[in-house]
Amino acid sequence: MNAQPNKPEPPGKTDAHVTVEDGEQVRETAVPATPTPVPDLVSELGLAGDLVLWLRRHGERLVVDIHALFTPESGDRFIAVRGGGVS
């Protein structure tokens, strides 16, 4: 077996420690703190299905644009709203 020593993370490749609210479930997780397409971020957060993703950051609450790149930050709180969202 060919064991390789642990390589240090490349600069800028760190994790963001975030909170995910999905209905009654609230959990902490880590995701890459790099620009990520939002559909990929939704998967990284362990979410699936028809939802609107909200973000609470620095006291503000914003809808995350599904067609954008998004860079998570430690302390972000993502809220999954099932079945569409606000009318």
ZADO-1210 file (C-alpha; in nm, 4 decimals, padded with zeros to 6 digits):
<atoms>
<atom x="00.0000" y="00.0000" z="00.0000" code="MET" pos="1"/>
<atom x="00.1309" y="00.3415" z="-00.0925" code="ASN" pos="2"/>
<atom x="00.0668" y="00.5834" z="00.1943" code="ALA" pos="3"/>
<atom x="00.1006" y="00.9511" z="00.1149" code="GLN" pos="4"/>
<atom x="00.1573" y="01.2164" z="00.3825" code="PRO" pos="5"/>
<atom x="-00.1245" y="01.4618" z="00.4407" code="ASN" pos="6"/>
<atom x="-00.0897" y="01.7561" z="00.2082" code="LYS" pos="7"/>
<atom x="-00.1734" y="02.1005" z="00.3417" code="PRO" pos="8"/>
<atom x="-00.4836" y="02.2651" z="00.2005" code="GLU" pos="9"/>
<atom x="-00.4104" y="02.5037" z="-00.0875" code="PRO" pos="10"/>
<atom x="-00.4435" y="02.8725" z="00.0038" code="PRO" pos="11"/>
<atom x="-00.8067" y="02.9846" z="-00.0042" code="GLY" pos="12"/>
<atom x="-00.9401" y="02.6253" z="00.0213" code="LYS" pos="13"/>
<atom x="-01.0965" y="02.6419" z="00.3653" code="THR" pos="14"/>
<atom x="-01.4331" y="02.5382" z="00.5005" code="ASP" pos="15"/>
<atom x="-01.7145" y="02.7624" z="00.6148" code="ALA" pos="16"/>
<atom x="-01.8963" y="02.6354" z="00.9237" code="HIS" pos="17"/>
<atom x="-02.2648" y="02.7034" z="00.8667" code="VAL" pos="18"/>
<atom x="-02.6059" y="02.6206" z="01.0121" code="THR" pos="19"/>
<atom x="-02.8830" y="02.4630" z="00.8047" code="VAL" pos="20"/>
<atom x="-03.2523" y="02.4880" z="00.8969" code="GLU" pos="21"/>
<atom x="-03.4778" y="02.2422" z="00.7143" code="ASP" pos="22"/>
<atom x="-03.8245" y="02.2435" z="00.8665" code="GLY" pos="23"/>
<atom x="-03.7908" y="02.1400" z="01.2293" code="GLU" pos="24"/>
<atom x="-03.4336" y="02.0140" z="01.1808" code="GLN" pos="25"/>
<atom x="-03.1386" y="02.2420" z="01.2550" code="VAL" pos="26"/>
<atom x="-02.7840" y="02.1183" z="01.2065" code="ARG" pos="27"/>
<atom x="-02.4302" y="02.2443" z="01.1741" code="GLU" pos="28"/>
<atom x="-02.2115" y="02.1479" z="00.8784" code="THR" pos="29"/>
<atom x="-01.9017" y="02.2584" z="00.6897" code="ALA" pos="30"/>
<atom x="-01.8945" y="02.3483" z="00.3202" code="VAL" pos="31"/>
<atom x="-01.6129" y="02.4803" z="00.1005" code="PRO" pos="32"/>
<atom x="-01.5681" y="02.8578" z="00.1400" code="ALA" pos="33"/>
<atom x="-01.5209" y="02.9028" z="-00.2332" code="THR" pos="34"/>
<atom x="-01.7485" y="03.0413" z="-00.5067" code="PRO" pos="35"/>
<atom x="-01.9946" y="02.7585" z="-00.5704" code="THR" pos="36"/>
<atom x="-02.2927" y="02.7320" z="-00.8065" code="PRO" pos="37"/>
<atom x="-02.6011" y="02.7479" z="-00.5841" code="VAL" pos="38"/>
<atom x="-02.7452" y="02.4114" z="-00.7031" code="PRO" pos="39"/>
<atom x="-02.4139" y="02.2496" z="-00.5983" code="ASP" pos="40"/>
<atom x="-02.4244" y="02.4358" z="-00.2660" code="LEU" pos="41"/>
<atom x="-02.7775" y="02.3061" z="-00.2032" code="VAL" pos="42"/>
<atom x="-02.6426" y="01.9518" z="-00.2507" code="SER" pos="43"/>
<atom x="-02.3416" y="02.0251" z="-00.0243" code="GLU" pos="44"/>
<atom x="-02.5879" y="02.1385" z="00.2424" code="LEU" pos="45"/>
<atom x="-02.7674" y="01.8036" z="00.2159" code="GLY" pos="46"/>
<atom x="-03.0872" y="01.9563" z="00.0801" code="LEU" pos="47"/>
<atom x="-03.3014" y="01.8330" z="-00.2073" code="ALA" pos="48"/>
<atom x="-03.6395" y="01.8925" z="-00.3618" code="GLY" pos="49"/>
<atom x="-03.8424" y="02.2002" z="-00.4471" code="ASP" pos="50"/>
<atom x="-03.7178" y="02.4735" z="-00.2154" code="LEU" pos="51"/>
<atom x="-03.6201" y="02.8357" z="-00.1841" code="VAL" pos="52"/>
<atom x="-03.2923" y="02.8879" z="-00.0020" code="LEU" pos="53"/>
<atom x="-03.2735" y="03.1827" z="00.2349" code="TRP" pos="54"/>
<atom x="-02.9582" y="03.3143" z="00.3963" code="LEU" pos="55"/>
<atom x="-02.9227" y="03.4926" z="00.7279" code="ARG" pos="56"/>
<atom x="-02.5884" y="03.6754" z="00.7409" code="ARG" pos="57"/>
<atom x="-02.4900" y="03.9670" z="00.9663" code="HIS" pos="58"/>
<atom x="-02.8518" y="04.0175" z="01.0754" code="GLY" pos="59"/>
<atom x="-02.9893" y="04.0362" z="00.7212" code="GLU" pos="60"/>
<atom x="-03.2174" y="03.7779" z="00.5599" code="ARG" pos="61"/>
<atom x="-03.1833" y="03.7333" z="00.1825" code="LEU" pos="62"/>
<atom x="-03.3013" y="03.4890" z="-00.0832" code="VAL" pos="63"/>
<atom x="-03.0086" y="03.3050" z="-00.2436" code="VAL" pos="64"/>
<atom x="-03.0320" y="03.3315" z="-00.6246" code="ASP" pos="65"/>
<atom x="-03.0430" y="02.9762" z="-00.7651" code="ILE" pos="66"/>
<atom x="-02.8632" y="03.0934" z="-01.0823" code="HIS" pos="67"/>
<atom x="-02.5667" y="03.2563" z="-00.9063" code="ALA" pos="68"/>
<atom x="-02.2285" y="03.1623" z="-00.7655" code="LEU" pos="69"/>
<atom x="-02.2236" y="03.1933" z="-00.3886" code="PHE" pos="70"/>
<atom x="-01.9328" y="03.1983" z="-00.1423" code="THR" pos="71"/>
<atom x="-02.0358" y="03.0705" z="00.2035" code="PRO" pos="72"/>
<atom x="-01.8854" y="03.2299" z="00.5153" code="GLU" pos="73"/>
<atom x="-01.8532" y="03.0800" z="00.8611" code="SER" pos="74"/>
<atom x="-02.1537" y="03.1835" z="01.0657" code="GLY" pos="75"/>
<atom x="-02.3962" y="03.1800" z="00.7718" code="ASP" pos="76"/>
<atom x="-02.7400" y="03.0352" z="00.8452" code="ARG" pos="77"/>
<atom x="-02.9244" y="02.8754" z="00.5533" code="PHE" pos="78"/>
<atom x="-03.3001" y="02.8276" z="00.5756" code="ILE" pos="79"/>
<atom x="-03.4750" y="02.5892" z="00.3341" code="ALA" pos="80"/>
<atom x="-03.8334" y="02.6934" z="00.2611" code="VAL" pos="81"/>
<atom x="-04.0165" y="02.4039" z="00.0967" code="ARG" pos="82"/>
<atom x="-04.2666" y="02.4326" z="-00.1858" code="GLY" pos="83"/>
<atom x="-04.1941" y="02.7705" z="-00.3351" code="GLY" pos="84"/>
<atom x="-04.1639" y="03.0443" z="-00.0794" code="GLY" pos="85"/>
<atom x="-04.3245" y="03.3797" z="-00.0252" code="VAL" pos="86"/>
<atom x="-04.5987" y="03.4962" z="-00.2609" code="SER" pos="87"/>
</atoms>
